Amino acid sequence: MDPRSPGPWPRVRRAEHGRADRRPARAVRNRAGLSAARAGGGRGATAESPLALKRRARKIHRVLAEAYPYAHAELDFRNPFELLVATVLSAQTTDVRVNQVTPELFRKYPDPRAMHEAELADIEEIIRPTGFFRAKARSVHHLSQKIVDEFDGAVPGRLEQLVTLPGVGRKTANVVLGNAFGVPGITVDTHFGRLARRFGWTGSEDPIVVERDVMELFERRDWTMLSHRVVFHGRRVCLSRNPACGACPVAPLCPSFGIGETDPGKARKLLRFELAPGREGLHAEMVANAASAASIRQRTEAAASAAAAGPVGGEPAGGPGSGPSGNRGLTNGGPGTGGTGDREVAQ
């Protein structure tokens, strides 16, 4: 790869950026009034029209689809119940950590009835590394009971039913519907909400308002994959504290360009997971085998976990498993490290 290239994507013209607007992302509040520095070219620029916003949003999605042909749900699951439980467990931790504990959990308790009949203390002990294990164990135990009592032991496939389960909110419900039932939905976690505001798609901090605003911009059939691609981009490039603006494939379309590092060389050093410097082979493999990306990710996570110090079961709650920084030895590591985390326990 050309060392001057801003990232593993085709180079983009950057002369059009001009002097970057370094306002914080919160400055981009009104999705009809985009940052003049990027969308209009000056203080007196006309606000972006709803039609122009929709066209720009869809262009961003096309670029992200090209950049992440392997985007997928990063929680491991084989059926709707496993995805539901895994998503509840992902609150305030990482997908990597959840994927480390769920094989044992589902080996012992493979369905709602078995999970409901389990001892609460046993569930707590298995999921302890994910943090907040007592609250999560109660949610998993109680939602399993409700599935058995009210839905004949099968995870319901409607949003209004899913959100009645303990510990399940719209985010979790949309994850399950989109990935286990094929029902399109927008999943607004911390990453998605942050990028939606940076892209100027919404000005709200309220996940429900963000979901509604973004739905208006895209075809319903695109909602689930849009969620995956935006979250992938937020974990790898458009980071919370140090966005790699100079290595971003959507930079020409982004009103927030300049809030992070704009020098291409420096920005590339900020990229994470398969896009990180030195991991070009993994990235190429994931692009070439997009349909098998989940298997490649699982293999990478397993290798990283084997190299990490200490067994999973020996970590205390609130330790390494309780937040994104807890994946020791996985910095710029496997693709799933960023976690579906940053969710609240009641999702």
Stockholm file with secondary structure:
# STOCKHOLM 1.0

chainA/1-347         MDPRSPGPWPRVRRAEHGRADRRPARAVRNRAGLSAARAGGGRGATAESPLALKRRARKIHRVLAEAYPYAHAELDFRNPFELLVATVLSAQTTDVRVNQVTPELFRKYPDPRAMHEAELADIEEIIRPTGFFRAKARSVHHLSQKIVDEFDGAVPGRLEQLVTLPGVGRKTANVVLGNAFGVPGITVDTHFGRLARRFGWTGSEDPIVVERDVMELFERRDWTMLSHRVVFHGRRVCLSRNPACGACPVAPLCPSFGIGETDPGKARKLLRFELAPGREGLHAEMVANAASAASIRQRTEAAASAAAAGPVGGEPAGGPGSGPSGNRGLTNGGPGTGGTGDREVAQ
#=GR chainA/1-347 SS CCTTSSSSSCCCCCGGGCSCCCCCGGGCCCTTSCCIIIIISSTTCCCCCHHHHHHHHHHHHHHHHHHCTTCCCCSCCSSHHHHHHHHHHTTTSCHHHHHHHHHHHHHHCCSHHHHHHSCHHHHHHHHGGGSSHHHHHHHHHHHHHHHHHHSTTSCCCSHHHHTTSTTCCHHHHHHHHHHHSCCCCCCCCHHHHHHHHHTTSCCCCCHHHHHHHHHTTSCGGGHHHHHHHHHHHHHHTSCSSSCCGGGCTTGGGCTTTTSSCCCHHHHHTTCCGGGSTTCHHHHHHHHHTGGGHHHHHHHHHHHHHHHSSSCGGGSCTTSGGGSGGGCTTCTTCSGGGGCSCSCCSCC
#=GC SS_cons         CCTTSSSSSCCCCCGGGCSCCCCCGGGCCCTTSCCIIIIISSTTCCCCCHHHHHHHHHHHHHHHHHHCTTCCCCSCCSSHHHHHHHHHHTTTSCHHHHHHHHHHHHHHCCSHHHHHHSCHHHHHHHHGGGSSHHHHHHHHHHHHHHHHHHSTTSCCCSHHHHTTSTTCCHHHHHHHHHHHSCCCCCCCCHHHHHHHHHTTSCCCCCHHHHHHHHHTTSCGGGHHHHHHHHHHHHHHTSCSSSCCGGGCTTGGGCTTTTSSCCCHHHHHTTCCGGGSTTCHHHHHHHHHTGGGHHHHHHHHHHHHHHHSSSCGGGSCTTSGGGSGGGCTTCTTCSGGGGCSCSCCSCC
//
